[in-house]
């Protein structure tokens, strides 16, 4: 039970089904009461956000003059963290300083001196020194997902330049991370003072680890079959490079699998549209990279590593996207023969085997007396009723009235001239079986028309094309 929280925070936690703190949350409450910088280390899905958010809100509400800054590696994670803080403390003045949003609007928002700011390193560095964002204006700075930020050289350089602007009046700093990499330890030693490490390695949830072998050139097909065969409703699909995400997304959509992808250069409006499709269930598979997946939660989502992680920290971060909040999940890696070495390494560090996800075998067909499989009889076709009357369409073509023949030229062109029609009518009148008709004065047929054969004769002046005679020489 959270005893030191406000009534609004207690109500929101109860709506989320959170009734008691996790191990890392209990340890962080105790650590925040002391002095010095902190490093909160716990696996993904154990509630690290609330581990620093709950004691932070308590201190900000005690003294309205205190100000805090939370740094996140991606705009999505910054907005998610800010959303949690707004739910816990609705009356707390806050602002988001992240990439992809209007820069002038953010400057105007900073002039109001918000008590809490959630930012990304790049946008923070661009606005550092503006009104409301001066280095000495904060009492507490929190680095969320520190390992992801320091593992990128450009972002790590920005963090060091930002901290250099604080000078001697450096505020209290807190870092939170799911893993401890050598770069993260080096950053803590250089930038933090008297770091107290709060480490809880207990898993909060159950995640099973699996793999499936696939040919190098057939990963797309293997992935599509896996999603259909295992009936996976929601999944994070991790690729090694962001440029592969749109190609894999188009392939899955062509297979009838509703997927979306995230890229670093996407505008903010397009990213929000992707997240809205995931939350509504219109799209069920997200193709992304390790960094861009931070801050995105899908209920009961599995993890599929299209490209297996090359570091154990990356593998655990990806696997931490599933089995969150005490739920169960699966982490499935697509492995080629050359990548089996990574599988053995991660299995040893996990301390448990990574099991192969076998293809389900269909039930064999029953055998007949001759020993050969017998197929199940298909539905019988309905027999035709011979006693039924034949349809009008079933009558023979001979019963249908034949259309009169059309007089044609020998080259296939119909004779439509007025004289030809009149000459044909005169021949019909001469036949004895034809009914008597009044005499009609008609013009005599021309010499070039043979009325008996009803075929127009070519003029004698015309010379066939292939007559063999050479034409007159051109001068």
DASUL-V649889 format. One line per field, one symbol per residue. ss: DSSP state (@ for helix, = for strand, . for the rest). psi: psi as a letter, one per 30 degrees, with the letter a starting at -180 (. if undefined). Layout:
ss->???
psi->???
This chain:
ss->......@@@@@@@@@.......@@@@@@@@@@.....=====.....@@@@@@@@@@@@@@@.....=====..@@@@@@@@@@@@@@.....====.....@@@@@@@@.....=====@@@@@@@.......@@@..=====.@@@@@..@@@@@@@@@@@@@@.....======....@@@@@@@@@@....=====.....========..@@@@@@@@@@@@@@.....====....@@@@@@@@@@@@....===......@@@@@@@@@@@@@....====.............====......@@@@@@@@........========.@@@@@@@@@@@@@@....==..........=.....=..................@@@..@@@........=.....=...@@@@@@@@@@@@@..................==....==...................
psi->kjfglleeeeeeeeefgjfklleeeeeeeeeffalllljjjllkggheefefeefeeeeefejffkklkkklfleeeeeeeeeeeeeeifgkkllkillflkeeeeeeefffikfkkklleeeeeegkflkfhkegfkfkkkjkheeeeffjeeeeeeeeeeefffbfhklkkkkklfljleeeeeeeeeflkikjkjkjgkkiljkkkllkkkleggeeeeeeeeeeefhkekkkjklekfffeeeeeeeeefggjjlllklegkleeeeeeeeeeeefgekfkjjaleeffkgkkkkhklkjjejkkfleeeeeeeffflhlhglllkjkkjklefgfeeeeeeeeefglkjkkjlkkklklkkkaeffkkkkkklkkkkkkjfflkklfffllfffkkkkkkkkllfgfkkjgleeeeeeeeeeeffkefklklkkkjlkkklfgkjfefhkkklkffkklehffkklkkk.
